[in-house]
Amino acid sequence: MENPLIVANWKMNPQTTEEAKTIALSSDRKGVVICPPFAFIKSVKERVKKAEIGAQNCFSEKKGAFTGETSPVMLKKLGCRYVIIGHSERREYFGENNNLINKKIKVVLKEGLTPILCIGEMKKDTGGMDDIKEQLVEGVGDLQVKKIIIAYEPIFAIGTNLPCDVEEAEKKKVFIKNVLAKNYSKGEQAAVLYGGSVNSKNASSYIKKAGFQGLLVGGASLKIKEMKKIIENVYSL
């Protein structure tokens, strides 16, 4: 990945189509991936000209009697190019395990979409290396990891305004790269992003100092002025 990738994860926000269109314009730049709720994907796709569109999740099957689920086939037809898989909120609130996450990644890749696999330690005081390695290796399985984007998101930093220290984040990035290189052919080619309380003040540091290849931005991506500053700061490096 030559240039940093900024992924905007809106989660279950905003509440109206018009709000979604307005927020999308603040992120409409090459190198940005906007991941709105399913209900707004089509409207956001029609509004932006430069940004790519992604989804926040998908089901592990292409079709079938699975009430309430959305398949990667549908997402592709809506214009999505990326899908976030294994976010800690999916793991915690919906009980998603590494086996299910691996199935989702497989079906996403079969549709020619790019999965963004979220991994991270579940508790700050555990060090988290075992969590990270397990989520990474079991999530990827026997797939070609160079086709997958890895997003390191420590759960203690998500939505808390307590971002991971840049130096500590760099250590985790190095660990992730080592695991990839050891377990996969050309594993070092996989891009690794940082996510967790990203803002305009720390965004560039995770890339310039810690060496991440992009960012997964949550709450800040919904704030128009803040998101514009993040994009400006990152792409001015």
C-alpha positions as CSV (number, residue, x, y, z in Angstrom):
1,M,0.0,0.0,0.0
2,E,1.8,3.1,-1.2
3,N,-0.4,5.7,0.4
4,P,-2.2,5.7,3.8
5,L,-5.7,4.4,3.9
6,I,-8.3,6.0,6.1
7,V,-11.4,4.0,6.9
8,A,-14.4,5.8,8.4
9,N,-16.5,3.5,10.5
10,W,-19.8,5.3,11.2
11,K,-21.2,2.4,13.3
12,M,-25.0,2.9,13.9
13,N,-24.9,6.6,12.9
14,P,-26.3,9.0,11.8
15,Q,-30.1,8.8,11.9
16,T,-31.1,10.2,8.5
17,T,-30.1,9.9,4.9
18,E,-29.6,13.7,4.6
19,E,-27.2,13.6,7.5
20,A,-25.3,10.7,6.0
21,K,-24.9,12.6,2.7
22,T,-23.6,15.7,4.4
23,I,-21.1,13.8,6.5
24,A,-19.9,11.8,3.5
25,L,-18.8,14.9,1.7
26,S,-16.3,15.7,4.5
27,S,-14.6,12.4,3.7
28,D,-14.8,12.5,-0.1
29,R,-11.1,12.0,-0.9
30,K,-9.1,9.4,-2.7
31,G,-7.6,7.0,-0.2
32,V,-10.6,7.2,2.1
33,V,-13.1,4.4,2.6
34,I,-16.5,5.3,4.1
35,C,-18.4,2.6,5.9
36,P,-21.9,3.8,6.7
37,P,-24.8,1.7,8.0
38,F,-26.3,-0.7,5.4
39,A,-29.3,1.7,5.1
40,F,-27.2,4.5,3.8
41,I,-24.7,2.7,1.5
42,K,-26.6,3.5,-1.7
43,S,-27.1,7.2,-0.9
44,V,-23.5,7.7,0.2
45,K,-22.2,5.9,-2.9
46,E,-24.2,8.3,-5.1
47,R,-23.0,11.4,-3.2
48,V,-19.2,10.9,-3.2
49,K,-17.0,11.0,-6.2
50,K,-13.5,10.1,-4.9
51,A,-13.9,8.0,-1.7
52,E,-14.5,4.3,-1.8
53,I,-17.4,2.6,0.0
54,G,-17.2,-0.2,2.5
55,A,-19.6,-2.1,4.8
56,Q,-19.4,-2.6,8.6
57,N,-20.1,-6.3,8.4
58,C,-21.6,-9.1,6.3
59,F,-22.9,-12.6,6.6
60,S,-20.8,-15.7,6.0
61,E,-23.1,-17.0,3.2
62,K,-23.9,-15.6,-0.2
63,K,-27.6,-16.3,0.0
64,G,-30.3,-18.2,1.9
65,A,-32.9,-18.1,4.6
66,F,-31.0,-15.9,7.1
67,T,-33.4,-13.3,8.4
68,G,-31.8,-9.9,9.0
69,E,-28.5,-10.7,7.4
70,T,-26.7,-9.0,4.4
71,S,-24.5,-11.0,2.0
72,P,-21.3,-9.8,0.3
73,V,-23.0,-10.3,-3.1
74,M,-25.5,-7.6,-2.1
75,L,-22.7,-5.3,-0.9
76,K,-20.8,-5.7,-4.1
77,K,-23.8,-4.8,-6.2
78,L,-24.3,-1.7,-4.1
79,G,-20.8,-0.6,-4.9
80,C,-18.8,-1.6,-1.8
81,R,-15.2,-2.6,-2.2
82,Y,-14.3,-3.2,1.4
83,V,-15.9,-5.0,4.4
84,I,-15.0,-4.6,8.1
85,I,-14.9,-8.0,9.7
86,G,-14.4,-9.0,13.3
87,H,-14.8,-5.6,15.0
88,S,-14.6,-5.9,18.8
89,E,-18.2,-4.8,19.1
90,R,-19.2,-7.8,16.9
91,R,-17.1,-10.1,19.0
92,E,-18.4,-8.7,22.4
93,Y,-22.1,-8.0,21.7
94,F,-22.9,-10.6,19.0
95,G,-20.6,-13.4,20.1
96,E,-18.6,-13.7,16.9
97,N,-15.7,-16.0,17.2
98,N,-12.6,-16.5,15.1
99,N,-14.1,-19.4,13.2
100,L,-17.1,-17.4,12.1
101,I,-14.9,-14.4,11.2
102,N,-12.7,-16.7,9.1
103,K,-15.8,-17.9,7.2
104,K,-16.8,-14.3,6.6
105,I,-13.4,-13.3,5.3
106,K,-13.5,-16.3,2.9
107,V,-16.8,-15.4,1.3
108,V,-15.8,-11.7,1.1
109,L,-12.6,-12.6,-0.8
110,K,-14.6,-14.9,-3.1
111,E,-16.7,-11.9,-4.1
112,G,-13.5,-9.9,-4.9
113,L,-14.0,-7.5,-2.0
114,T,-11.3,-6.6,0.5
115,P,-11.8,-7.6,4.1
116,I,-10.6,-5.4,6.9
117,L,-9.9,-7.8,9.8
118,C,-10.1,-6.1,13.2
119,I,-7.9,-7.5,16.0
120,G,-6.8,-6.3,19.4
121,E,-6.3,-7.3,23.0
122,M,-9.5,-7.4,25.0
123,K,-8.0,-5.9,28.2
124,K,-5.3,-3.3,28.7
125,D,-3.6,-5.0,31.6
126,T,-3.0,-8.4,29.9
127,G,-0.4,-7.3,27.3
128,G,-2.7,-8.8,24.7
129,M,-0.2,-10.7,22.6
130,D,-2.0,-14.0,22.9
131,D,-5.3,-12.4,22.0
132,I,-3.8,-10.6,19.0
133,K,-2.0,-13.7,17.7
134,E,-5.0,-15.9,18.1
135,Q,-7.4,-13.5,16.4
136,L,-4.9,-12.9,13.6
137,V,-3.9,-16.5,12.8
138,E,-7.3,-18.1,13.3
139,G,-9.1,-15.3,11.6
140,V,-6.9,-15.5,8.5
141,G,-6.6,-19.2,8.5
142,D,-5.1,-20.6,5.3
143,L,-6.0,-17.6,3.2
144,Q,-3.6,-15.3,1.4
145,V,-3.0,-12.6,4.0
146,K,-1.7,-10.1,1.5
147,K,-5.3,-9.7,0.2
148,I,-6.5,-8.8,3.7
149,I,-6.1,-5.5,5.5
150,I,-5.4,-5.8,9.3
151,A,-6.7,-3.2,11.7
152,Y,-5.2,-3.2,15.2
153,E,-7.8,-1.8,17.6
154,P,-7.2,-2.3,21.3
155,I,-10.6,-2.6,22.9
156,F,-9.7,-0.2,25.8
157,A,-9.2,2.6,23.2
158,I,-12.4,2.2,21.2
159,G,-14.8,5.1,21.9
160,T,-13.1,6.0,25.2
161,N,-11.0,9.0,24.2
162,L,-8.1,7.0,25.6
163,P,-6.0,6.2,22.5
164,C,-3.2,3.7,22.7
165,D,0.2,5.3,23.3
166,V,2.0,5.7,20.0
167,E,5.1,3.9,21.2
168,E,3.0,1.0,22.5
169,A,1.0,0.9,19.3
170,E,4.2,0.6,17.4
171,K,5.3,-2.4,19.5
172,K,2.0,-4.1,18.7
173,K,2.4,-3.3,15.0
174,V,5.9,-4.9,15.0
175,F,4.5,-7.9,16.7
176,I,1.7,-8.2,14.2
177,K,4.1,-7.9,11.3
178,N,6.3,-10.6,12.8
179,V,3.4,-13.0,13.2
180,L,2.4,-12.4,9.6
181,A,5.9,-12.9,8.3
182,K,6.3,-16.1,10.4
183,N,3.0,-17.7,9.5
184,Y,2.3,-16.6,5.9
185,S,4.2,-16.4,2.6
186,K,4.5,-12.7,1.8
187,G,2.8,-12.0,5.1
188,E,4.8,-8.8,5.4
189,Q,2.9,-7.4,2.4
190,A,-0.4,-7.1,4.4
191,A,-1.3,-3.6,5.4
192,V,-1.8,-2.8,9.1
193,L,-4.0,0.1,10.2
194,Y,-4.4,1.6,13.7
195,G,-7.9,2.3,15.2
196,G,-9.1,3.4,18.6
197,S,-9.8,7.0,19.6
198,V,-8.1,8.4,16.5
199,N,-8.4,12.2,16.3
200,S,-6.8,15.1,14.4
201,K,-4.1,15.5,17.0
202,N,-2.8,11.9,17.0
203,A,-3.7,10.6,13.5
204,S,-0.4,11.5,11.8
205,S,1.7,10.1,14.6
206,Y,0.4,6.6,14.2
207,I,1.5,6.7,10.6
208,K,4.7,8.8,10.7
209,K,6.1,7.6,14.1
210,A,4.5,4.2,14.6
211,G,4.6,3.2,10.9
212,F,1.0,2.1,10.4
213,Q,-0.2,2.1,6.9
214,G,-3.5,3.8,7.7
215,L,-6.2,4.4,10.2
216,L,-9.6,3.0,11.2
217,V,-11.5,6.1,12.5
218,G,-14.7,5.7,14.5
219,G,-16.5,8.6,16.3
220,A,-14.2,11.3,14.8
221,S,-15.3,10.3,11.3
222,L,-18.8,11.6,12.1
223,K,-17.5,15.1,13.0
224,I,-17.2,17.0,9.8
225,K,-14.5,19.5,10.9
226,E,-12.5,16.9,12.8
227,M,-12.5,14.4,9.9
228,K,-11.4,17.0,7.5
229,K,-8.4,17.8,9.8
230,I,-7.5,14.1,10.1
231,I,-7.5,13.7,6.3
232,E,-5.5,16.9,5.9
233,N,-2.9,15.9,8.5
234,V,-2.5,12.4,7.2
235,Y,-2.2,13.3,3.5
236,S,0.1,16.2,4.1
237,L,2.8,13.9,5.4
